Amino acid sequence: MVKPSRKKPAVGHDFPSVVPRKRAPHEFVLESLAPASPWTRPMFGCLAVYVDDKIVMALRDKSSEISDNGVWLATTQAHHESLRQEFPSMRSIKLLGKDITGWQVLPSDAPDFEQAALHACELILAGDDRIGKVPGARASRQVLKSAKPRQRR
């Protein structure tokens, strides 16, 4: 029986293959927010966008539930009416499963999508309090375990 060779192939190099990073959905939004030094992290299959300590939006461009693709604005129900006056195409996000949520979407299939997304960036840069939330502190698993006693059977 022939043992397989453990030698590395002569062609190529020893560097691990690097997978190129996926481009951010609706990248023009991040470029527009650049003066505020936004930072991002993945969230719910979207790209959450933060400015300072606030989550201000999430960017989504997926092949499923395409009606919810676009710019998700982090806001509260108290601000929906005033924001809807500025963003007529804004609506609640369907895939969250509730009729009304704090999150609202500027859908990418709306005729005014780019204009609306850039206007939202202008409001964020101007410090508009209607957009953005400070995320709540996350409880550690240990705290959650001690707060909810297990029932034994």
N, C-alpha and C positions, 0 to 999 in steps of 0.2 A: 504494500500500500504506500502510495506517495503522499508525503506530508506536505500540506500547503506551505508555500514560502511566506515568511514573515517580513521579507524585505519590502521596503517602500518602492513604489514605481519610480523609474528613472525620470519620467516626465512630471513636471509640476513642482510644487514646493511643499514645505512642511507647515504652512500656515493653515489654520482652520478656514473653511469656506465662510465667507461673510454674507449673510442675507441682507440685501439692501432694505433700509427702513421704508415702510409704507408711507406714502405721502399723506399728509393730513387732509381730511375732507374739507372742502371749501377753504383752501389755504389763503385765499385773499382776505378772509376775515382775520386771521392771525397777523397778516402783514398790516392790516389797518389798525390793529390793536398794539402794534409794536412799540409805540411811544410809552405805553403803560407797562412794558416788560411782562407780558402774559406768560404763564407757564401752563403746561398741560399734563394730563394723565388719563389713561383709559378708564372709562366708566360705562357700564351697561352696553358695551359694544359701540360706544361713541367715544369721542375725544373731548373730555371735560376741559374747559378753559377757565383759568383762575387769574384774577388780577389782585395782587396783594393777598389778603386772606379770604377773599370772596370767590365763590364759584359764580361766574357770570353767564356762562352758556356751555352748551355741548354741541359738537359738530357731528352730524350723522350723514353717511352716504352708504347705505347697504343695499343689497339686492333683494332683501325681504322687507315686507312692510314699507314699500317705497313711498307711500303717502306721508310717512313720518320723517322722511329725509329732509335735511335742511339745518337750520340753526335753532337749537332749543334754548329758549331764554329762561334763566332762573329768576323767578319772580314770585309774587304771592297773589292770591285771588283778589286782594284789595286793590291791586294795580291793573287788573285785566282791562277794565273799561277804559281807563286813560291811555293805556298802551294800545288798545285796539283802535283808538282814534288816530294814532300815528302809524299803526300797522294793520290795515284793513284785512289782510290775508292771515293774520295771526289766529291760531286756534289751539285748543287743548290737544295733547298728544294721544292718539288713539291707542297705540300699543301699550300704554300704561294701564289700560283697563278701567279707567274711571272717566266719568263724564267731564269733570272739571278737576284739574290738578294745578299746582303752583307752576309747574313747567308748562311753557307754551312754545309752539313751534312756528317758525317762519318757514313754510314749506318750500323746498327747492323747486317744485313744479309751478309755483305761483309766478305770474308774469313779472312781478316787481321784486322777485327774490333778491337779486344782487343789491338793488337800491335799498331795500328794507334791511338787509343784513349790514350794509355799510352805515345806515342810519342808526341801527342798534349799537354799532361800534362807536359812533360819535357820542351817543348818550352815555355809554360806559366811560369813555374818555373824559366826558364832562362831569362824571361823578353822579349821574342820575341815580337816586336811591331806589327807583322802581325796578332796576335790574341788578341782580346779584344777591347772594345769600352767604352768610358765614356758616359753613357746615358745622353741625353739632359735633361735640366730642364723641368719639366712638368708645364705647365701653369695651374693656378687654374681656376676653372669654372667661377669665377667672371671676371678674365682677359679675358677669351674667350668670355664671354657675352658682355663685353664692346668693344671688338675689332670687333665684327661682329654684327652690328645693325640689329634688327629684322624688317622685312617689315610687315606693317599692311595691311590687306585687307579690 
